[in-house]
Amino acid sequence: MPAAITRMLALALKLNMPQADTYARYADLAAHENESTDYRRVTRLPDGAIVSHIAIHGGGIEPGTSQLADQAATVGQHAFYAFEGLKLSANGVLHVTSNHFDEPWALALQARMSATVSWHGARGEQPTTYVGGRDRDLADRVKARLAAAGFAVAATVPPRYTGTSHRNIANRNVRGRGVQLEITRGQRRLFFEDGKLHQPWIDNPSHRTAAFHAYVAAVNNALAGQVA
């Protein structure tokens, strides 16, 4: 096989394969990165809340996810947690995969929750959502509500997006099961005016589209009546 073709195939494979995290655990990250300049942690726990919306790859790591989770939590009067990258570039270094995410504030919040929606950003310019997690009943309701609202939902979920491990932070609530939403970049672009996903554009509520609010409403409708 010609060397040029070999290099092209290797590059294509690299672009479609998940990259290894720089840090295996939160403690490793905290030892090398500066809180408040490189990243921040945000948590909110309304009285009586038993549902959490979490965005462990928020800010510049997977743009748009913390804004979606925050809005869903605010509207639903649910608990909220975000770990947000604040770097001007290269926020991917702050990515700790869901199965290894052990940041103490997140664990403490999850230990009090009965239901969880974990918001993530997936690759791809085709607008769609991969719905995973161990809470299959809730996942099915979320899929149905999103589809009814006109959003594309993938029929099958790639292995890296299934979110079924007991160690996944989405599943570390009281019931041991949550829902993981992997929202493609193409879908997230539709949530913000002009399709922009950079900060501080997405932090400005006035730049959120009708699709942003309709998506959040669909997820919260699926959560309606959720009990311990």
Secondary structure, DSSP 8 states (H G I E B T S, - for coil): --HHHHHHHHHHHHHHS----S-SSHHHHHHHS-BTTTEEEEEE--TT--EEEEEEEEETTSTTHHHHHHHHHHHHT-EEEEEEE--SS-GGGG---TTT---HHHHHHHTT-SEEEEEEEES-SS--EEEESS-HHHHHHHHHHHHHTT--B-SS--GGG----TTSGGG-STTS--EEEEEEHHHHHTTBGGG---TTGGG-GGGB-HHHHHHHHHHHHHHTT---
